[in-house]
Amino acid sequence: MSEQVREIPISELLLDDKFNCRGKMQPVSVTDLVNDIRENGLLQPVIVMPLTTERMAETGKKYLLIVGYRRTTAHIVLELKAIKAIIVGEMDDLSARTMNLSENLKRLNLTTAQEARALKPFRDAGMLDSDVSKK
């Protein structure tokens, strides 16, 4: 998977609340991160992938935010216009969701509802819980 880091205009990012296992990010939930980014800058870029031509036409956006919803929300609160992003190649939906879930499990604890929302697409794809946990 080839990667490059770029400054991406936040206006080009699709923040899909249904894709993100945490759902919609509330500005109040990133207050600590806002303060940290204000003092230290962004320490770790977000991860995005290019949208398909059809999805670009549908959303008016160029990239799907895969990892970094809290960081992006903090940038929005700070009224920053761009964010450092790693652009990964196109991947299937479950691979992108795996990346999103994996990062979030390593961060703040997910609620039971957030875990259930995150696991639903895998179950819908016919995967067993044991297969998902191995991923």
PyRosetta script that sets phi, psi and omega in degrees:
from pyrosetta import init, pose_from_sequence

init()
pose = pose_from_sequence("MSEQVREIPISELLLDDKFNCRGKMQPVSVTDLVNDIRENGLLQPVIVMPLTTERMAETGKKYLLIVGYRRTTAHIVLELKAIKAIIVGEMDDLSARTMNLSENLKRLNLTTAQEARALKPFRDAGMLDSDVSKK")
pose.set_psi(1, 111.3)
pose.set_omega(1, -179.7)
pose.set_phi(2, -79.6)
pose.set_psi(2, 140.5)
pose.set_omega(2, -176.6)
pose.set_phi(3, -131.1)
pose.set_psi(3, 150.1)
pose.set_omega(3, 172.1)
pose.set_phi(4, -143.8)
pose.set_psi(4, 146.3)
pose.set_omega(4, 178.6)
pose.set_phi(5, -103.0)
pose.set_psi(5, 130.8)
pose.set_omega(5, 179.1)
pose.set_phi(6, -141.1)
pose.set_psi(6, 162.2)
pose.set_omega(6, 168.6)
pose.set_phi(7, -85.3)
pose.set_psi(7, 120.3)
pose.set_omega(7, -179.0)
pose.set_phi(8, -110.6)
pose.set_psi(8, 130.4)
pose.set_omega(8, 173.7)
pose.set_phi(9, -61.1)
pose.set_psi(9, 132.4)
pose.set_omega(9, -179.5)
pose.set_phi(10, -60.3)
pose.set_psi(10, -29.5)
pose.set_omega(10, 179.2)
pose.set_phi(11, -64.2)
pose.set_psi(11, -16.9)
pose.set_omega(11, 179.2)
pose.set_phi(12, -91.2)
pose.set_psi(12, -3.0)
pose.set_omega(12, -175.9)
pose.set_phi(13, -95.4)
pose.set_psi(13, 132.5)
pose.set_omega(13, 171.7)
pose.set_phi(14, -91.3)
pose.set_psi(14, 112.3)
pose.set_omega(14, 175.5)
pose.set_phi(15, -97.2)
pose.set_psi(15, 93.4)
pose.set_omega(15, -174.7)
pose.set_phi(16, -90.2)
pose.set_psi(16, 103.4)
pose.set_omega(16, -177.9)
pose.set_phi(17, -61.9)
pose.set_psi(17, -27.1)
pose.set_omega(17, 178.2)
pose.set_phi(18, -77.4)
pose.set_psi(18, -26.8)
pose.set_omega(18, 177.8)
pose.set_phi(19, -77.1)
pose.set_psi(19, -43.7)
pose.set_omega(19, -176.9)
pose.set_phi(20, -68.3)
pose.set_psi(20, 125.4)
pose.set_omega(20, -176.2)
pose.set_phi(21, -64.0)
pose.set_psi(21, -20.3)
pose.set_omega(21, 177.0)
pose.set_phi(22, -85.8)
pose.set_psi(22, -7.3)
pose.set_omega(22, -177.5)
pose.set_phi(23, 76.4)
pose.set_psi(23, -154.1)
pose.set_omega(23, -177.7)
pose.set_phi(24, -70.5)
pose.set_psi(24, 131.8)
pose.set_omega(24, 178.7)
pose.set_phi(25, -87.3)
pose.set_psi(25, 128.0)
pose.set_omega(25, 177.0)
pose.set_phi(26, -92.6)
pose.set_psi(26, 134.8)
pose.set_omega(26, -179.6)
pose.set_phi(27, -51.6)
pose.set_psi(27, -37.3)
pose.set_omega(27, -178.6)
pose.set_phi(28, -64.2)
pose.set_psi(28, -24.1)
pose.set_omega(28, -177.6)
pose.set_phi(29, -78.5)
pose.set_psi(29, -6.3)
pose.set_omega(29, -178.1)
pose.set_phi(30, -119.2)
pose.set_psi(30, 19.0)
pose.set_omega(30, -177.4)
pose.set_phi(31, -55.2)
pose.set_psi(31, -44.7)
pose.set_omega(31, 179.6)
pose.set_phi(32, -61.9)
pose.set_psi(32, -40.4)
pose.set_omega(32, -179.7)
pose.set_phi(33, -70.4)
pose.set_psi(33, -37.1)
pose.set_omega(33, 176.2)
pose.set_phi(34, -57.6)
pose.set_psi(34, -48.3)
pose.set_omega(34, -179.6)
pose.set_phi(35, -63.1)
pose.set_psi(35, -40.7)
pose.set_omega(35, -179.8)
pose.set_phi(36, -66.1)
pose.set_psi(36, -43.4)
pose.set_omega(36, 179.5)
pose.set_phi(37, -67.2)
pose.set_psi(37, -37.7)
pose.set_omega(37, 177.8)
pose.set_phi(38, -60.8)
pose.set_psi(38, -41.2)
pose.set_omega(38, -177.1)
pose.set_phi(39, -82.3)
pose.set_psi(39, -39.3)
pose.set_omega(39, -170.0)
pose.set_phi(40, -117.6)
pose.set_psi(40, -6.8)
pose.set_omega(40, -174.6)
pose.set_phi(41, 78.9)
pose.set_psi(41, 178.6)
pose.set_omega(41, 179.4)
pose.set_phi(42, -80.1)
pose.set_psi(42, 119.9)
pose.set_omega(42, -176.3)
pose.set_phi(43, -87.5)
pose.set_psi(43, -26.1)
pose.set_omega(43, -178.7)
pose.set_phi(44, -136.7)
pose.set_psi(44, 125.2)
pose.set_omega(44, -179.4)
pose.set_phi(45, -65.3)
pose.set_psi(45, 157.3)
pose.set_omega(45, 172.8)
pose.set_phi(46, -79.3)
pose.set_psi(46, 170.7)
pose.set_omega(46, 178.5)
pose.set_phi(47, -120.5)
pose.set_psi(47, 129.3)
pose.set_omega(47, -179.1)
pose.set_phi(48, -131.7)
pose.set_psi(48, 161.5)
pose.set_omega(48, 170.9)
pose.set_phi(49, -134.4)
pose.set_psi(49, 149.0)
pose.set_omega(49, 179.4)
pose.set_phi(50, -62.9)
pose.set_psi(50, 142.0)
pose.set_omega(50, 174.7)
pose.set_phi(51, -81.1)
pose.set_psi(51, 155.7)
pose.set_omega(51, 173.9)
pose.set_phi(52, -67.1)
pose.set_psi(52, 160.6)
pose.set_omega(52, 178.6)
pose.set_phi(53, -56.1)
pose.set_psi(53, -41.1)
pose.set_omega(53, -179.8)
pose.set_phi(54, -64.4)
pose.set_psi(54, -44.4)
pose.set_omega(54, -178.6)
pose.set_phi(55, -69.1)
pose.set_psi(55, -33.2)
pose.set_omega(55, 176.0)
pose.set_phi(56, -63.5)
pose.set_psi(56, -44.2)
pose.set_omega(56, -179.6)
pose.set_phi(57, -63.9)
pose.set_psi(57, -37.2)
pose.set_omega(57, -178.1)
pose.set_phi(58, -71.6)
pose.set_psi(58, -37.9)
pose.set_omega(58, -172.7)
pose.set_phi(59, -106.0)
pose.set_psi(59, -20.7)
pose.set_omega(59, -174.5)
pose.set_phi(60, 75.6)
pose.set_psi(60, 11.9)
pose.set_omega(60, -179.0)
pose.set_phi(61, -112.6)
pose.set_psi(61, 162.1)
pose.set_omega(61, -178.8)
pose.set_phi(62, -104.4)
pose.set_psi(62, -27.7)
pose.set_omega(62, -173.3)
pose.set_phi(63, -133.3)
pose.set_psi(63, 146.5)
pose.set_omega(63, 170.3)
pose.set_phi(64, -94.4)
pose.set_psi(64, 126.8)
pose.set_omega(64, 174.2)
pose.set_phi(65, -74.7)
pose.set_psi(65, 119.9)
pose.set_omega(65, -179.9)
pose.set_phi(66, -97.8)
pose.set_psi(66, -49.1)
pose.set_omega(66, -176.6)
pose.set_phi(67, -131.1)
pose.set_psi(67, 130.8)
pose.set_omega(67, 175.3)
pose.set_phi(68, 117.6)
pose.set_psi(68, 31.5)
pose.set_omega(68, -179.8)
pose.set_phi(69, -64.4)
pose.set_psi(69, -38.4)
pose.set_omega(69, 178.5)
pose.set_phi(70, -65.9)
pose.set_psi(70, -45.1)
pose.set_omega(70, -179.8)
pose.set_phi(71, -62.3)
pose.set_psi(71, -41.4)
pose.set_omega(71, 179.9)
pose.set_phi(72, -67.2)
pose.set_psi(72, -42.1)
pose.set_omega(72, 177.5)
pose.set_phi(73, -61.0)
pose.set_psi(73, -40.3)
pose.set_omega(73, 177.2)
pose.set_phi(74, -62.2)
pose.set_psi(74, -40.6)
pose.set_omega(74, 177.3)
pose.set_phi(75, -62.6)
pose.set_psi(75, -38.8)
pose.set_omega(75, 178.9)
pose.set_phi(76, -65.3)
pose.set_psi(76, -43.8)
pose.set_omega(76, 177.9)
pose.set_phi(77, -59.5)
pose.set_psi(77, -40.3)
pose.set_omega(77, 179.5)
pose.set_phi(78, -76.8)
pose.set_psi(78, -2.5)
pose.set_omega(78, -179.2)
pose.set_phi(79, 59.6)
pose.set_psi(79, 34.9)
pose.set_omega(79, 175.1)
pose.set_phi(80, -81.2)
pose.set_psi(80, 145.8)
pose.set_omega(80, -174.3)
pose.set_phi(81, -92.6)
pose.set_psi(81, -18.7)
pose.set_omega(81, -176.5)
pose.set_phi(82, -140.4)
pose.set_psi(82, 162.3)
pose.set_omega(82, 179.5)
pose.set_phi(83, -142.6)
pose.set_psi(83, 144.5)
pose.set_omega(83, 175.7)
pose.set_phi(84, -70.4)
pose.set_psi(84, 131.4)
pose.set_omega(84, -176.2)
pose.set_phi(85, -139.0)
pose.set_psi(85, 143.5)
pose.set_omega(85, 168.7)
pose.set_phi(86, -92.6)
pose.set_psi(86, 124.5)
pose.set_omega(86, 179.7)
pose.set_phi(87, -98.4)
pose.set_psi(87, 116.6)
pose.set_omega(87, 178.4)
pose.set_phi(88, -100.6)
pose.set_psi(88, 160.7)
pose.set_omega(88, 177.3)
pose.set_phi(89, -67.4)
pose.set_psi(89, 166.1)
pose.set_omega(89, 179.5)
pose.set_phi(90, -58.6)
pose.set_psi(90, 138.0)
pose.set_omega(90, 176.9)
pose.set_phi(91, -138.1)
pose.set_psi(91, 162.0)
pose.set_omega(91, -179.6)
pose.set_phi(92, -72.3)
pose.set_psi(92, 163.4)
pose.set_omega(92, -174.1)
pose.set_phi(93, -57.5)
pose.set_psi(93, -45.3)
pose.set_omega(93, -177.0)
pose.set_phi(94, -68.1)
pose.set_psi(94, -34.5)
pose.set_omega(94, 175.9)
pose.set_phi(95, -64.8)
pose.set_psi(95, -42.0)
pose.set_omega(95, 178.3)
pose.set_phi(96, -65.5)
pose.set_psi(96, -41.5)
pose.set_omega(96, 178.6)
pose.set_phi(97, -66.5)
pose.set_psi(97, -35.3)
pose.set_omega(97, 177.3)
pose.set_phi(98, -61.7)
pose.set_psi(98, -43.3)
pose.set_omega(98, 179.2)
pose.set_phi(99, -63.1)
pose.set_psi(99, -43.1)
pose.set_omega(99, 179.6)
pose.set_phi(100, -63.4)
pose.set_psi(100, -47.2)
pose.set_omega(100, -178.7)
pose.set_phi(101, -65.9)
pose.set_psi(101, -43.3)
pose.set_omega(101, -178.6)
pose.set_phi(102, -58.5)
pose.set_psi(102, -47.2)
pose.set_omega(102, -179.9)
pose.set_phi(103, -64.2)
pose.set_psi(103, -40.9)
pose.set_omega(103, -177.6)
pose.set_phi(104, -69.5)
pose.set_psi(104, -31.5)
pose.set_omega(104, 176.9)
pose.set_phi(105, -68.2)
pose.set_psi(105, -26.1)
pose.set_omega(105, 178.9)
pose.set_phi(106, -83.7)
pose.set_psi(106, -12.2)
pose.set_omega(106, -177.7)
pose.set_phi(107, -100.0)
pose.set_psi(107, -138.0)
pose.set_omega(107, 178.5)
pose.set_phi(108, -63.2)
pose.set_psi(108, 149.7)
pose.set_omega(108, -179.7)
pose.set_phi(109, -61.9)
pose.set_psi(109, 137.8)
pose.set_omega(109, 175.5)
pose.set_phi(110, -83.8)
pose.set_psi(110, 148.6)
pose.set_omega(110, 172.9)
pose.set_phi(111, -76.3)
pose.set_psi(111, 166.5)
pose.set_omega(111, 177.8)
pose.set_phi(112, -59.9)
pose.set_psi(112, -40.4)
pose.set_omega(112, 179.3)
pose.set_phi(113, -64.2)
pose.set_psi(113, -41.3)
pose.set_omega(113, 178.7)
pose.set_phi(114, -65.5)
pose.set_psi(114, -41.0)
pose.set_omega(114, 177.4)
pose.set_phi(115, -62.7)
pose.set_psi(115, -44.2)
pose.set_omega(115, 179.9)
pose.set_phi(116, -61.8)
pose.set_psi(116, -43.6)
pose.set_omega(116, 178.6)
pose.set_phi(117, -62.1)
pose.set_psi(117, -39.3)
pose.set_omega(117, -179.0)
pose.set_phi(118, -69.5)
pose.set_psi(118, -34.4)
pose.set_omega(118, -177.0)
pose.set_phi(119, -83.1)
pose.set_psi(119, -21.7)
pose.set_omega(119, -176.4)
pose.set_phi(120, -54.9)
pose.set_psi(120, -47.4)
pose.set_omega(120, -179.8)
pose.set_phi(121, -61.0)
pose.set_psi(121, -31.5)
pose.set_omega(121, 178.6)
pose.set_phi(122, -70.4)
pose.set_psi(122, -42.9)
pose.set_omega(122, 177.7)
pose.set_phi(123, -65.4)
pose.set_psi(123, -40.8)
pose.set_omega(123, 178.2)
pose.set_phi(124, -61.1)
pose.set_psi(124, -28.4)
pose.set_omega(124, 178.9)
pose.set_phi(125, -83.6)
pose.set_psi(125, 1.5)
pose.set_omega(125, 176.5)
pose.set_phi(126, 91.0)
pose.set_psi(126, 9.2)
pose.set_omega(126, -179.1)
pose.set_phi(127, -82.8)
pose.set_psi(127, 142.9)
pose.set_omega(127, 175.0)
pose.set_phi(128, -83.0)
pose.set_psi(128, 158.4)
pose.set_omega(128, 178.5)
pose.set_phi(129, -55.5)
pose.set_psi(129, -38.9)
pose.set_omega(129, -179.3)
pose.set_phi(130, -65.0)
pose.set_psi(130, -35.4)
pose.set_omega(130, 177.3)
pose.set_phi(131, -68.0)
pose.set_psi(131, -42.1)
pose.set_omega(131, 179.6)
pose.set_phi(132, -64.2)
pose.set_psi(132, -42.5)
pose.set_omega(132, -178.2)
pose.set_phi(133, -66.6)
pose.set_psi(133, -31.4)
pose.set_omega(133, 176.0)
pose.set_phi(134, -66.4)
pose.set_psi(134, -38.1)
pose.set_omega(134, 178.9)
pose.set_phi(135, -63.1)
pose.dump_pdb("model.pdb")
